């Protein structure tokens, strides 16, 4: 069987070379930032008086985790 000259994997009909480490890290960081910012925006939308200011860091971290989880689930 033929091998891929780039990744040395088997060349099948549906062959795709695995993502490089740097590109994968950038993708994960971007998904985390997008998820964190989206969570902050949702917090601001549902708490317009700003009483949940102690929840800012928790909201960002949970949003980042959800963003990375969704990204990884859709990429697999």
mmJSON file of the N, C-alpha and C atoms, coordinates in Angstrom:
{"data_MODEL":{"atom_site":{
"group_PDB":["ATOM","ATOM","ATOM","ATOM","ATOM","ATOM","ATOM","ATOM","ATOM","ATOM","ATOM","ATOM","ATOM","ATOM","ATOM","ATOM","ATOM","ATOM","ATOM","ATOM","ATOM","ATOM","ATOM","ATOM","ATOM","ATOM","ATOM","ATOM","ATOM","ATOM","ATOM","ATOM","ATOM","ATOM","ATOM","ATOM","ATOM","ATOM","ATOM","ATOM","ATOM","ATOM","ATOM","ATOM","ATOM","ATOM","ATOM","ATOM","ATOM","ATOM","ATOM","ATOM","ATOM","ATOM","ATOM","ATOM","ATOM","ATOM","ATOM","ATOM","ATOM","ATOM","ATOM","ATOM","ATOM","ATOM","ATOM","ATOM","ATOM","ATOM","ATOM","ATOM","ATOM","ATOM","ATOM","ATOM","ATOM","ATOM","ATOM","ATOM","ATOM","ATOM","ATOM","ATOM","ATOM","ATOM","ATOM","ATOM","ATOM","ATOM","ATOM","ATOM","ATOM","ATOM","ATOM","ATOM","ATOM","ATOM","ATOM","ATOM","ATOM","ATOM","ATOM","ATOM","ATOM","ATOM","ATOM","ATOM","ATOM","ATOM","ATOM","ATOM","ATOM","ATOM","ATOM","ATOM","ATOM","ATOM","ATOM","ATOM","ATOM","ATOM","ATOM","ATOM","ATOM","ATOM","ATOM","ATOM","ATOM","ATOM","ATOM","ATOM","ATOM","ATOM","ATOM","ATOM","ATOM","ATOM","ATOM","ATOM","ATOM","ATOM","ATOM","ATOM","ATOM","ATOM","ATOM","ATOM","ATOM","ATOM","ATOM","ATOM","ATOM","ATOM","ATOM","ATOM","ATOM","ATOM","ATOM","ATOM","ATOM","ATOM","ATOM","ATOM","ATOM","ATOM","ATOM","ATOM","ATOM","ATOM","ATOM","ATOM","ATOM","ATOM","ATOM","ATOM","ATOM","ATOM","ATOM","ATOM","ATOM","ATOM","ATOM","ATOM","ATOM","ATOM","ATOM","ATOM","ATOM","ATOM","ATOM","ATOM","ATOM","ATOM","ATOM","ATOM","ATOM","ATOM","ATOM","ATOM","ATOM","ATOM","ATOM","ATOM","ATOM","ATOM","ATOM","ATOM","ATOM","ATOM","ATOM","ATOM","ATOM","ATOM","ATOM","ATOM","ATOM","ATOM","ATOM","ATOM","ATOM","ATOM","ATOM","ATOM","ATOM","ATOM","ATOM","ATOM"],
"id":[1,2,3,4,5,6,7,8,9,10,11,12,13,14,15,16,17,18,19,20,21,22,23,24,25,26,27,28,29,30,31,32,33,34,35,36,37,38,39,40,41,42,43,44,45,46,47,48,49,50,51,52,53,54,55,56,57,58,59,60,61,62,63,64,65,66,67,68,69,70,71,72,73,74,75,76,77,78,79,80,81,82,83,84,85,86,87,88,89,90,91,92,93,94,95,96,97,98,99,100,101,102,103,104,105,106,107,108,109,110,111,112,113,114,115,116,117,118,119,120,121,122,123,124,125,126,127,128,129,130,131,132,133,134,135,136,137,138,139,140,141,142,143,144,145,146,147,148,149,150,151,152,153,154,155,156,157,158,159,160,161,162,163,164,165,166,167,168,169,170,171,172,173,174,175,176,177,178,179,180,181,182,183,184,185,186,187,188,189,190,191,192,193,194,195,196,197,198,199,200,201,202,203,204,205,206,207,208,209,210,211,212,213,214,215,216,217,218,219,220,221,222,223,224,225,226,227,228],
"type_symbol":["N","C","C","N","C","C","N","C","C","N","C","C","N","C","C","N","C","C","N","C","C","N","C","C","N","C","C","N","C","C","N","C","C","N","C","C","N","C","C","N","C","C","N","C","C","N","C","C","N","C","C","N","C","C","N","C","C","N","C","C","N","C","C","N","C","C","N","C","C","N","C","C","N","C","C","N","C","C","N","C","C","N","C","C","N","C","C","N","C","C","N","C","C","N","C","C","N","C","C","N","C","C","N","C","C","N","C","C","N","C","C","N","C","C","N","C","C","N","C","C","N","C","C","N","C","C","N","C","C","N","C","C","N","C","C","N","C","C","N","C","C","N","C","C","N","C","C","N","C","C","N","C","C","N","C","C","N","C","C","N","C","C","N","C","C","N","C","C","N","C","C","N","C","C","N","C","C","N","C","C","N","C","C","N","C","C","N","C","C","N","C","C","N","C","C","N","C","C","N","C","C","N","C","C","N","C","C","N","C","C","N","C","C","N","C","C","N","C","C","N","C","C","N","C","C","N","C","C"],
"label_atom_id":["N","CA","C","N","CA","C","N","CA","C","N","CA","C","N","CA","C","N","CA","C","N","CA","C","N","CA","C","N","CA","C","N","CA","C","N","CA","C","N","CA","C","N","CA","C","N","CA","C","N","CA","C","N","CA","C","N","CA","C","N","CA","C","N","CA","C","N","CA","C","N","CA","C","N","CA","C","N","CA","C","N","CA","C","N","CA","C","N","CA","C","N","CA","C","N","CA","C","N","CA","C","N","CA","C","N","CA","C","N","CA","C","N","CA","C","N","CA","C","N","CA","C","N","CA","C","N","CA","C","N","CA","C","N","CA","C","N","CA","C","N","CA","C","N","CA","C","N","CA","C","N","CA","C","N","CA","C","N","CA","C","N","CA","C","N","CA","C","N","CA","C","N","CA","C","N","CA","C","N","CA","C","N","CA","C","N","CA","C","N","CA","C","N","CA","C","N","CA","C","N","CA","C","N","CA","C","N","CA","C","N","CA","C","N","CA","C","N","CA","C","N","CA","C","N","CA","C","N","CA","C","N","CA","C","N","CA","C","N","CA","C","N","CA","C","N","CA","C","N","CA","C","N","CA","C","N","CA","C","N","CA","C","N","CA","C"],
"label_alt_id":[null,null,null,null,null,null,null,null,null,null,null,null,null,null,null,null,null,null,null,null,null,null,null,null,null,null,null,null,null,null,null,null,null,null,null,null,null,null,null,null,null,null,null,null,null,null,null,null,null,null,null,null,null,null,null,null,null,null,null,null,null,null,null,null,null,null,null,null,null,null,null,null,null,null,null,null,null,null,null,null,null,null,null,null,null,null,null,null,null,null,null,null,null,null,null,null,null,null,null,null,null,null,null,null,null,null,null,null,null,null,null,null,null,null,null,null,null,null,null,null,null,null,null,null,null,null,null,null,null,null,null,null,null,null,null,null,null,null,null,null,null,null,null,null,null,null,null,null,null,null,null,null,null,null,null,null,null,null,null,null,null,null,null,null,null,null,null,null,null,null,null,null,null,null,null,null,null,null,null,null,null,null,null,null,null,null,null,null,null,null,null,null,null,null,null,null,null,null,null,null,null,null,null,null,null,null,null,null,null,null,null,null,null,null,null,null,null,null,null,null,null,null,null,null,null,null,null,null],
"label_comp_id":["UNK","UNK","UNK","UNK","UNK","UNK","UNK","UNK","UNK","UNK","UNK","UNK","UNK","UNK","UNK","UNK","UNK","UNK","UNK","UNK","UNK","UNK","UNK","UNK","UNK","UNK","UNK","UNK","UNK","UNK","UNK","UNK","UNK","UNK","UNK","UNK","UNK","UNK","UNK","UNK","UNK","UNK","UNK","UNK","UNK","UNK","UNK","UNK","UNK","UNK","UNK","UNK","UNK","UNK","UNK","UNK","UNK","UNK","UNK","UNK","UNK","UNK","UNK","UNK","UNK","UNK","UNK","UNK","UNK","UNK","UNK","UNK","UNK","UNK","UNK","UNK","UNK","UNK","UNK","UNK","UNK","UNK","UNK","UNK","UNK","UNK","UNK","UNK","UNK","UNK","UNK","UNK","UNK","UNK","UNK","UNK","UNK","UNK","UNK","UNK","UNK","UNK","UNK","UNK","UNK","UNK","UNK","UNK","UNK","UNK","UNK","UNK","UNK","UNK","UNK","UNK","UNK","UNK","UNK","UNK","UNK","UNK","UNK","UNK","UNK","UNK","UNK","UNK","UNK","UNK","UNK","UNK","UNK","UNK","UNK","UNK","UNK","UNK","UNK","UNK","UNK","UNK","UNK","UNK","UNK","UNK","UNK","UNK","UNK","UNK","UNK","UNK","UNK","UNK","UNK","UNK","UNK","UNK","UNK","UNK","UNK","UNK","UNK","UNK","UNK","UNK","UNK","UNK","UNK","UNK","UNK","UNK","UNK","UNK","UNK","UNK","UNK","UNK","UNK","UNK","UNK","UNK","UNK","UNK","UNK","UNK","UNK","UNK","UNK","UNK","UNK","UNK","UNK","UNK","UNK","UNK","UNK","UNK","UNK","UNK","UNK","UNK","UNK","UNK","UNK","UNK","UNK","UNK","UNK","UNK","UNK","UNK","UNK","UNK","UNK","UNK","UNK","UNK","UNK","UNK","UNK","UNK","UNK","UNK","UNK","UNK","UNK","UNK"],
"label_asym_id":["A","A","A","A","A","A","A","A","A","A","A","A","A","A","A","A","A","A","A","A","A","A","A","A","A","A","A","A","A","A","A","A","A","A","A","A","A","A","A","A","A","A","A","A","A","A","A","A","A","A","A","A","A","A","A","A","A","A","A","A","A","A","A","A","A","A","A","A","A","A","A","A","A","A","A","A","A","A","A","A","A","A","A","A","A","A","A","A","A","A","A","A","A","A","A","A","A","A","A","A","A","A","A","A","A","A","A","A","A","A","A","A","A","A","A","A","A","A","A","A","A","A","A","A","A","A","A","A","A","A","A","A","A","A","A","A","A","A","A","A","A","A","A","A","A","A","A","A","A","A","A","A","A","A","A","A","A","A","A","A","A","A","A","A","A","A","A","A","A","A","A","A","A","A","A","A","A","A","A","A","A","A","A","A","A","A","A","A","A","A","A","A","A","A","A","A","A","A","A","A","A","A","A","A","A","A","A","A","A","A","A","A","A","A","A","A","A","A","A","A","A","A","A","A","A","A","A","A"],
"label_entity_id":["1","1","1","1","1","1","1","1","1","1","1","1","1","1","1","1","1","1","1","1","1","1","1","1","1","1","1","1","1","1","1","1","1","1","1","1","1","1","1","1","1","1","1","1","1","1","1","1","1","1","1","1","1","1","1","1","1","1","1","1","1","1","1","1","1","1","1","1","1","1","1","1","1","1","1","1","1","1","1","1","1","1","1","1","1","1","1","1","1","1","1","1","1","1","1","1","1","1","1","1","1","1","1","1","1","1","1","1","1","1","1","1","1","1","1","1","1","1","1","1","1","1","1","1","1","1","1","1","1","1","1","1","1","1","1","1","1","1","1","1","1","1","1","1","1","1","1","1","1","1","1","1","1","1","1","1","1","1","1","1","1","1","1","1","1","1","1","1","1","1","1","1","1","1","1","1","1","1","1","1","1","1","1","1","1","1","1","1","1","1","1","1","1","1","1","1","1","1","1","1","1","1","1","1","1","1","1","1","1","1","1","1","1","1","1","1","1","1","1","1","1","1","1","1","1","1","1","1"],
"label_seq_id":[1,1,1,2,2,2,3,3,3,4,4,4,5,5,5,6,6,6,7,7,7,8,8,8,9,9,9,10,10,10,11,11,11,12,12,12,13,13,13,14,14,14,15,15,15,16,16,16,17,17,17,18,18,18,19,19,19,20,20,20,21,21,21,22,22,22,23,23,23,24,24,24,25,25,25,26,26,26,27,27,27,28,28,28,29,29,29,30,30,30,31,31,31,32,32,32,33,33,33,34,34,34,35,35,35,36,36,36,37,37,37,38,38,38,39,39,39,40,40,40,41,41,41,42,42,42,43,43,43,44,44,44,45,45,45,46,46,46,47,47,47,48,48,48,49,49,49,50,50,50,51,51,51,52,52,52,53,53,53,54,54,54,55,55,55,56,56,56,57,57,57,58,58,58,59,59,59,60,60,60,61,61,61,62,62,62,63,63,63,64,64,64,65,65,65,66,66,66,67,67,67,68,68,68,69,69,69,70,70,70,71,71,71,72,72,72,73,73,73,74,74,74,75,75,75,76,76,76],
"pdbx_PDB_ins_code":[null,null,null,null,null,null,null,null,null,null,null,null,null,null,null,null,null,null,null,null,null,null,null,null,null,null,null,null,null,null,null,null,null,null,null,null,null,null,null,null,null,null,null,null,null,null,null,null,null,null,null,null,null,null,null,null,null,null,null,null,null,null,null,null,null,null,null,null,null,null,null,null,null,null,null,null,null,null,null,null,null,null,null,null,null,null,null,null,null,null,null,null,null,null,null,null,null,null,null,null,null,null,null,null,null,null,null,null,null,null,null,null,null,null,null,null,null,null,null,null,null,null,null,null,null,null,null,null,null,null,null,null,null,null,null,null,null,null,null,null,null,null,null,null,null,null,null,null,null,null,null,null,null,null,null,null,null,null,null,null,null,null,null,null,null,null,null,null,null,null,null,null,null,null,null,null,null,null,null,null,null,null,null,null,null,null,null,null,null,null,null,null,null,null,null,null,null,null,null,null,null,null,null,null,null,null,null,null,null,null,null,null,null,null,null,null,null,null,null,null,null,null,null,null,null,null,null,null],
"Cartn_x":[0.838,0.0,0.895,0.463,1.235,1.136,2.167,2.172,2.196,1.67,1.629,3.038,3.494,4.844,4.98,3.855,3.902,3.855,2.879,2.697,3.072,3.399,3.792,2.663,1.416,0.261,-0.173,-1.064,-1.559,-2.404,-2.17,-2.945,-4.197,-5.279,-6.563,-7.373,-8.577,-9.411,-9.764,-9.995,-10.39,-9.255,-8.001,-6.85,-6.808,-6.592,-6.327,-5.182,-4.192,-3.063,-3.541,-3.0,-3.402,-2.959,-3.697,-3.379,-2.036,-1.336,-0.065,-0.332,0.618,0.456,0.193,0.938,0.758,-0.603,-1.04,-2.354,-3.464,-3.298,-4.281,-4.354,-3.215,-3.196,-3.867,-3.605,-4.243,-5.753,-6.186,-7.612,-8.286,-7.632,-8.198,-8.267,-7.216,-7.212,-8.298,-8.454,-9.489,-10.886,-11.098,-12.4,-12.656,-11.613,-11.765,-12.108,-11.413,-11.712,-13.125,-13.509,-14.85,-15.923,-15.709,-16.666,-16.737,-15.59,-15.568,-16.254,-15.984,-16.615,-18.112,-18.518,-19.944,-20.641,-19.969,-20.556,-20.687,-19.671,-19.761,-20.92,-21.094,-22.191,-23.548,-23.656,-24.911,-25.167,-24.11,-24.269,-24.738,-24.166,-24.578,-26.005,-26.398,-27.752,-28.801,-28.52,-29.493,-29.373,-28.329,-28.166,-27.824,-28.784,-28.484,-28.085,-28.431,-28.075,-26.655,-26.009,-24.619,-24.415,-25.383,-25.251,-24.405,-24.109,-23.354,-21.878,-21.306,-19.912,-18.94,-19.325,-18.442,-18.437,-19.305,-19.403,-18.643,-17.948,-17.286,-16.244,-15.37,-14.302,-14.888,-15.823,-16.452,-17.182,-17.878,-18.605,-17.65,-16.539,-15.571,-14.972,-14.598,-13.97,-14.95,-16.175,-17.174,-17.467,-17.591,-17.813,-16.655,-15.431,-14.253,-14.247,-14.57,-14.609,-15.685,-16.833,-17.912,-17.504,-16.869,-16.417,-15.411,-14.453,-13.452,-14.106,-15.026,-15.71,-16.521,-17.232,-18.016,-17.08,-16.019,-15.06,-14.476,-14.019,-13.425,-14.442,-15.692,-16.726,-17.049,-17.057,-17.378,-16.209,-14.977,-13.804,-13.48,-13.991,-13.639,-14.277],
"Cartn_y":[-1.169,0.0,1.248,2.265,3.506,4.287,5.086,5.924,7.394,8.214,9.655,10.222,11.052,11.602,12.605,13.149,14.156,13.557,12.669,12.133,10.661,10.04,8.623,7.673,8.149,7.294,6.58,5.609,4.862,5.78,5.715,6.525,5.756,6.034,5.447,6.511,6.158,7.116,8.329,8.134,9.232,9.753,9.629,10.023,11.529,11.912,13.297,13.28,14.117,14.195,14.783,14.295,14.847,16.298,17.042,18.453,18.586,19.632,19.903,20.454,20.291,20.664,22.156,22.996,24.445,24.897,24.36,24.732,24.253,23.077,22.541,23.393,23.835,24.682,26.019,26.613,27.883,27.702,26.602,26.331,26.173,25.489,25.293,26.616,27.434,28.734,29.638,29.631,30.45,30.0,28.695,28.186,28.556,28.514,28.884,30.366,31.213,32.648,32.947,32.314,32.533,32.061,30.913,30.411,31.289,31.77,32.648,33.976,34.565,35.847,35.667,34.579,34.312,34.134,33.485,33.299,34.636,35.51,36.847,37.642,37.542,38.26,37.73,36.424,35.856,36.287,36.363,36.84,38.288,39.111,40.515,40.643,39.76,39.805,39.43,38.406,37.937,38.615,39.412,40.16,41.616,42.365,43.708,44.693,44.437,45.353,45.115,44.055,43.796,43.327,42.645,42.184,40.923,40.275,39.02,39.265,40.338,40.652,39.64,38.965,37.95,36.673,36.581,35.394,35.558,36.677,36.926,35.867,35.566,34.594,33.198,32.843,31.52,31.385,32.43,32.405,32.227,32.961,32.854,31.454,30.89,29.559,28.491,28.548,27.562,27.718,28.954,29.19,28.7,28.906,28.431,26.913,26.257,24.784,24.262,24.898,24.486,24.728,25.872,26.168,25.15,24.794,23.793,22.423,22.091,20.803,20.673,21.718,21.708,21.622,22.387,22.357,20.966,20.35,19.018,17.976,18.11,17.143,17.247,18.464,18.638,18.291,18.372,18.075,16.587,15.822,14.387,13.575],
"Cartn_z":[0.0,0.0,0.0,-0.681,-0.772,0.533,0.796,1.996,1.594,2.47,2.25,2.423,1.498,1.638,2.782,3.245,4.298,5.69,5.93,7.284,7.4,6.309,6.255,6.646,6.541,6.809,5.54,5.682,4.525,3.647,2.354,1.412,1.004,1.669,1.311,0.573,0.149,-0.571,0.286,1.573,2.451,3.317,2.868,3.69,3.912,5.169,5.54,6.535,6.286,7.209,8.538,9.668,10.969,11.103,11.909,12.132,12.833,12.52,13.189,14.57,15.459,16.862,17.027,16.333,16.457,15.983,14.865,14.333,15.266,15.821,16.751,18.013,18.525,19.723,19.459,18.303,17.959,17.842,17.264,17.119,18.486,19.419,20.75,21.506,21.416,22.095,21.515,20.2,19.57,20.003,20.093,20.543,21.995,22.821,24.23,24.371,23.631,23.687,23.183,22.1,21.564,22.552,23.165,24.149,25.381,25.856,27.025,26.764,25.611,25.266,25.066,24.433,24.252,25.604,26.54,27.874,28.592,28.462,29.064,28.466,27.153,26.509,26.976,27.129,27.642,29.082,29.886,31.262,31.27,30.426,30.349,29.835,28.946,28.39,29.435,30.223,31.198,32.561,32.773,34.012,33.666,33.137,32.646,33.746,34.993,36.077,36.577,36.128,36.48,37.901,38.476,39.856,39.976,38.881,38.937,38.612,39.121,38.79,39.382,40.467,41.039,40.203,39.237,38.386,37.068,36.869,35.595,35.246,36.165,35.889,35.714,36.564,36.473,35.142,34.736,33.47,32.298,32.328,31.231,31.166,32.292,32.315,31.842,32.316,31.882,30.4,29.932,28.505,27.656,28.141,27.409,27.32,28.416,28.414,27.465,27.47,26.568,25.117,24.846,23.487,22.977,23.81,23.402,23.248,24.133,24.03,22.751,22.406,21.158,19.953,19.98,18.881,18.7,19.771,19.668,19.226,19.695,19.31,17.816,17.301,15.884,14.978,15.471,14.666,14.632,15.578,15.648,14.567],
"occupancy":[1.0,1.0,1.0,1.0,1.0,1.0,1.0,1.0,1.0,1.0,1.0,1.0,1.0,1.0,1.0,1.0,1.0,1.0,1.0,1.0,1.0,1.0,1.0,1.0,1.0,1.0,1.0,1.0,1.0,1.0,1.0,1.0,1.0,1.0,1.0,1.0,1.0,1.0,1.0,1.0,1.0,1.0,1.0,1.0,1.0,1.0,1.0,1.0,1.0,1.0,1.0,1.0,1.0,1.0,1.0,1.0,1.0,1.0,1.0,1.0,1.0,1.0,1.0,1.0,1.0,1.0,1.0,1.0,1.0,1.0,1.0,1.0,1.0,1.0,1.0,1.0,1.0,1.0,1.0,1.0,1.0,1.0,1.0,1.0,1.0,1.0,1.0,1.0,1.0,1.0,1.0,1.0,1.0,1.0,1.0,1.0,1.0,1.0,1.0,1.0,1.0,1.0,1.0,1.0,1.0,1.0,1.0,1.0,1.0,1.0,1.0,1.0,1.0,1.0,1.0,1.0,1.0,1.0,1.0,1.0,1.0,1.0,1.0,1.0,1.0,1.0,1.0,1.0,1.0,1.0,1.0,1.0,1.0,1.0,1.0,1.0,1.0,1.0,1.0,1.0,1.0,1.0,1.0,1.0,1.0,1.0,1.0,1.0,1.0,1.0,1.0,1.0,1.0,1.0,1.0,1.0,1.0,1.0,1.0,1.0,1.0,1.0,1.0,1.0,1.0,1.0,1.0,1.0,1.0,1.0,1.0,1.0,1.0,1.0,1.0,1.0,1.0,1.0,1.0,1.0,1.0,1.0,1.0,1.0,1.0,1.0,1.0,1.0,1.0,1.0,1.0,1.0,1.0,1.0,1.0,1.0,1.0,1.0,1.0,1.0,1.0,1.0,1.0,1.0,1.0,1.0,1.0,1.0,1.0,1.0,1.0,1.0,1.0,1.0,1.0,1.0,1.0,1.0,1.0,1.0,1.0,1.0,1.0,1.0,1.0,1.0,1.0,1.0],
"B_iso_or_equiv":[0.0,0.0,0.0,0.0,0.0,0.0,0.0,0.0,0.0,0.0,0.0,0.0,0.0,0.0,0.0,0.0,0.0,0.0,0.0,0.0,0.0,0.0,0.0,0.0,0.0,0.0,0.0,0.0,0.0,0.0,0.0,0.0,0.0,0.0,0.0,0.0,0.0,0.0,0.0,0.0,0.0,0.0,0.0,0.0,0.0,0.0,0.0,0.0,0.0,0.0,0.0,0.0,0.0,0.0,0.0,0.0,0.0,0.0,0.0,0.0,0.0,0.0,0.0,0.0,0.0,0.0,0.0,0.0,0.0,0.0,0.0,0.0,0.0,0.0,0.0,0.0,0.0,0.0,0.0,0.0,0.0,0.0,0.0,0.0,0.0,0.0,0.0,0.0,0.0,0.0,0.0,0.0,0.0,0.0,0.0,0.0,0.0,0.0,0.0,0.0,0.0,0.0,0.0,0.0,0.0,0.0,0.0,0.0,0.0,0.0,0.0,0.0,0.0,0.0,0.0,0.0,0.0,0.0,0.0,0.0,0.0,0.0,0.0,0.0,0.0,0.0,0.0,0.0,0.0,0.0,0.0,0.0,0.0,0.0,0.0,0.0,0.0,0.0,0.0,0.0,0.0,0.0,0.0,0.0,0.0,0.0,0.0,0.0,0.0,0.0,0.0,0.0,0.0,0.0,0.0,0.0,0.0,0.0,0.0,0.0,0.0,0.0,0.0,0.0,0.0,0.0,0.0,0.0,0.0,0.0,0.0,0.0,0.0,0.0,0.0,0.0,0.0,0.0,0.0,0.0,0.0,0.0,0.0,0.0,0.0,0.0,0.0,0.0,0.0,0.0,0.0,0.0,0.0,0.0,0.0,0.0,0.0,0.0,0.0,0.0,0.0,0.0,0.0,0.0,0.0,0.0,0.0,0.0,0.0,0.0,0.0,0.0,0.0,0.0,0.0,0.0,0.0,0.0,0.0,0.0,0.0,0.0,0.0,0.0,0.0,0.0,0.0,0.0],
"pdbx_formal_charge":[null,null,null,null,null,null,null,null,null,null,null,null,null,null,null,null,null,null,null,null,null,null,null,null,null,null,null,null,null,null,null,null,null,null,null,null,null,null,null,null,null,null,null,null,null,null,null,null,null,null,null,null,null,null,null,null,null,null,null,null,null,null,null,null,null,null,null,null,null,null,null,null,null,null,null,null,null,null,null,null,null,null,null,null,null,null,null,null,null,null,null,null,null,null,null,null,null,null,null,null,null,null,null,null,null,null,null,null,null,null,null,null,null,null,null,null,null,null,null,null,null,null,null,null,null,null,null,null,null,null,null,null,null,null,null,null,null,null,null,null,null,null,null,null,null,null,null,null,null,null,null,null,null,null,null,null,null,null,null,null,null,null,null,null,null,null,null,null,null,null,null,null,null,null,null,null,null,null,null,null,null,null,null,null,null,null,null,null,null,null,null,null,null,null,null,null,null,null,null,null,null,null,null,null,null,null,null,null,null,null,null,null,null,null,null,null,null,null,null,null,null,null,null,null,null,null,null,null],
"auth_seq_id":[1,1,1,2,2,2,3,3,3,4,4,4,5,5,5,6,6,6,7,7,7,8,8,8,9,9,9,10,10,10,11,11,11,12,12,12,13,13,13,14,14,14,15,15,15,16,16,16,17,17,17,18,18,18,19,19,19,20,20,20,21,21,21,22,22,22,23,23,23,24,24,24,25,25,25,26,26,26,27,27,27,28,28,28,29,29,29,30,30,30,31,31,31,32,32,32,33,33,33,34,34,34,35,35,35,36,36,36,37,37,37,38,38,38,39,39,39,40,40,40,41,41,41,42,42,42,43,43,43,44,44,44,45,45,45,46,46,46,47,47,47,48,48,48,49,49,49,50,50,50,51,51,51,52,52,52,53,53,53,54,54,54,55,55,55,56,56,56,57,57,57,58,58,58,59,59,59,60,60,60,61,61,61,62,62,62,63,63,63,64,64,64,65,65,65,66,66,66,67,67,67,68,68,68,69,69,69,70,70,70,71,71,71,72,72,72,73,73,73,74,74,74,75,75,75,76,76,76],
"auth_comp_id":["UNK","UNK","UNK","UNK","UNK","UNK","UNK","UNK","UNK","UNK","UNK","UNK","UNK","UNK","UNK","UNK","UNK","UNK","UNK","UNK","UNK","UNK","UNK","UNK","UNK","UNK","UNK","UNK","UNK","UNK","UNK","UNK","UNK","UNK","UNK","UNK","UNK","UNK","UNK","UNK","UNK","UNK","UNK","UNK","UNK","UNK","UNK","UNK","UNK","UNK","UNK","UNK","UNK","UNK","UNK","UNK","UNK","UNK","UNK","UNK","UNK","UNK","UNK","UNK","UNK","UNK","UNK","UNK","UNK","UNK","UNK","UNK","UNK","UNK","UNK","UNK","UNK","UNK","UNK","UNK","UNK","UNK","UNK","UNK","UNK","UNK","UNK","UNK","UNK","UNK","UNK","UNK","UNK","UNK","UNK","UNK","UNK","UNK","UNK","UNK","UNK","UNK","UNK","UNK","UNK","UNK","UNK","UNK","UNK","UNK","UNK","UNK","UNK","UNK","UNK","UNK","UNK","UNK","UNK","UNK","UNK","UNK","UNK","UNK","UNK","UNK","UNK","UNK","UNK","UNK","UNK","UNK","UNK","UNK","UNK","UNK","UNK","UNK","UNK","UNK","UNK","UNK","UNK","UNK","UNK","UNK","UNK","UNK","UNK","UNK","UNK","UNK","UNK","UNK","UNK","UNK","UNK","UNK","UNK","UNK","UNK","UNK","UNK","UNK","UNK","UNK","UNK","UNK","UNK","UNK","UNK","UNK","UNK","UNK","UNK","UNK","UNK","UNK","UNK","UNK","UNK","UNK","UNK","UNK","UNK","UNK","UNK","UNK","UNK","UNK","UNK","UNK","UNK","UNK","UNK","UNK","UNK","UNK","UNK","UNK","UNK","UNK","UNK","UNK","UNK","UNK","UNK","UNK","UNK","UNK","UNK","UNK","UNK","UNK","UNK","UNK","UNK","UNK","UNK","UNK","UNK","UNK","UNK","UNK","UNK","UNK","UNK","UNK"],
"auth_asym_id":["A","A","A","A","A","A","A","A","A","A","A","A","A","A","A","A","A","A","A","A","A","A","A","A","A","A","A","A","A","A","A","A","A","A","A","A","A","A","A","A","A","A","A","A","A","A","A","A","A","A","A","A","A","A","A","A","A","A","A","A","A","A","A","A","A","A","A","A","A","A","A","A","A","A","A","A","A","A","A","A","A","A","A","A","A","A","A","A","A","A","A","A","A","A","A","A","A","A","A","A","A","A","A","A","A","A","A","A","A","A","A","A","A","A","A","A","A","A","A","A","A","A","A","A","A","A","A","A","A","A","A","A","A","A","A","A","A","A","A","A","A","A","A","A","A","A","A","A","A","A","A","A","A","A","A","A","A","A","A","A","A","A","A","A","A","A","A","A","A","A","A","A","A","A","A","A","A","A","A","A","A","A","A","A","A","A","A","A","A","A","A","A","A","A","A","A","A","A","A","A","A","A","A","A","A","A","A","A","A","A","A","A","A","A","A","A","A","A","A","A","A","A","A","A","A","A","A","A"],
"auth_atom_id":["N","CA","C","N","CA","C","N","CA","C","N","CA","C","N","CA","C","N","CA","C","N","CA","C","N","CA","C","N","CA","C","N","CA","C","N","CA","C","N","CA","C","N","CA","C","N","CA","C","N","CA","C","N","CA","C","N","CA","C","N","CA","C","N","CA","C","N","CA","C","N","CA","C","N","CA","C","N","CA","C","N","CA","C","N","CA","C","N","CA","C","N","CA","C","N","CA","C","N","CA","C","N","CA","C","N","CA","C","N","CA","C","N","CA","C","N","CA","C","N","CA","C","N","CA","C","N","CA","C","N","CA","C","N","CA","C","N","CA","C","N","CA","C","N","CA","C","N","CA","C","N","CA","C","N","CA","C","N","CA","C","N","CA","C","N","CA","C","N","CA","C","N","CA","C","N","CA","C","N","CA","C","N","CA","C","N","CA","C","N","CA","C","N","CA","C","N","CA","C","N","CA","C","N","CA","C","N","CA","C","N","CA","C","N","CA","C","N","CA","C","N","CA","C","N","CA","C","N","CA","C","N","CA","C","N","CA","C","N","CA","C","N","CA","C","N","CA","C","N","CA","C","N","CA","C","N","CA","C","N","CA","C","N","CA","C"],
"pdbx_PDB_model_num":[1,1,1,1,1,1,1,1,1,1,1,1,1,1,1,1,1,1,1,1,1,1,1,1,1,1,1,1,1,1,1,1,1,1,1,1,1,1,1,1,1,1,1,1,1,1,1,1,1,1,1,1,1,1,1,1,1,1,1,1,1,1,1,1,1,1,1,1,1,1,1,1,1,1,1,1,1,1,1,1,1,1,1,1,1,1,1,1,1,1,1,1,1,1,1,1,1,1,1,1,1,1,1,1,1,1,1,1,1,1,1,1,1,1,1,1,1,1,1,1,1,1,1,1,1,1,1,1,1,1,1,1,1,1,1,1,1,1,1,1,1,1,1,1,1,1,1,1,1,1,1,1,1,1,1,1,1,1,1,1,1,1,1,1,1,1,1,1,1,1,1,1,1,1,1,1,1,1,1,1,1,1,1,1,1,1,1,1,1,1,1,1,1,1,1,1,1,1,1,1,1,1,1,1,1,1,1,1,1,1,1,1,1,1,1,1,1,1,1,1,1,1,1,1,1,1,1,1]
}}}
